[in-house]
């Protein structure tokens, strides 16, 4: 990982902390973001994401820690540069466009009047966000997606070294969001800024981030590439943040936990330890062989257990089938590709992919 002062370390945050009324909101938070890298602060509302962003921007003062941009300390024990001296771009969910200025005026707002080729920079950015010819319009004449792109162009106009984005796509229609996120990501990469994006939506973080920092109660509990956080969550809550999960409870004995789905390996858990076996719906398999059709189960699927359908819904690319299990009436949910809508009350056998389970202490 880059170190403070290295060429690649565009933004370095060290042990940042902030309290309100004696309650820790952000605690000992550290990040390193390279030029051209997108890092997402992901977590539920109230976990300290936006506070972290405001401290880096300079609009809120940390209680402790250091912030460096391109190796230069902008906040520390003896330093506290104002926001305008940090080389940071800001983009928020409400866009905050100036209603009395044209689109071109909004984009040019952050540029000094003596900047060479000022008009060319504005025109170039409008072209990059597909708003060529919109320069003389005013914000009220634009759609939400167009306003978002103007806000992005305005934030990028001064060529910030660090771009801070707080839920910038939350106000957009779902039909527009994916396309605008992808276009925004392409432009941010092209501009080479270090990007810190705050979101509470796992899908947005997975789609945009090179690295995700998962926050909970002011702390970063896990950090890494999206693939790693999804496939190797640190605990049950981390797994559940990225998708729905099924949980089967048991007790470890001799590094094994016996369940109605057979024995599961639970190494590292002392005898008598309560464990949670966590499985995502797409890895809970319906044993169609027992229903009289489909392939034979594979060895890793283990023992089948029976449940009764309580609900089935088609979601477009898959069907969600909810069950009440015979062994303890607990609910489990299976995701089945395509259309599969068994009637309520249908009894089916389920199997668990052992190679896709997570085991955590209960």
Secondary structure, DSSP 8 states (H G I E B T S, - for coil): ---TTSSSEEEEEEEEEEEETTEEEEEEEEEEEETT-EEEEE--TTSSHHHHHHHHHTSS--SEEEEEETTEEEEETTEE--GGGTTEEEEETT----TTSBHHHHHHTTS-TT-TTHHHHHHHHHHHTT-TT-TT-BGGGS-HHHHHHHHHHHHHHT--SEEEEESTTTTS-HHHHHHHHHHHHHHHHHHT-EEEEEES-HHHHHHH-SEEEEEETTEEEEEE-HHHHHHS-SSHHHHHHHS-EEEEEEEEETTEEEETTEEEE-TT--TT-EEEEEEEGGGEEE-TTTTT-S----GGG---EEEEEEEEEE-SSEEEEEEEETTT--EEEEEEES-----TT-EEEEEE-GGG-EEEE-
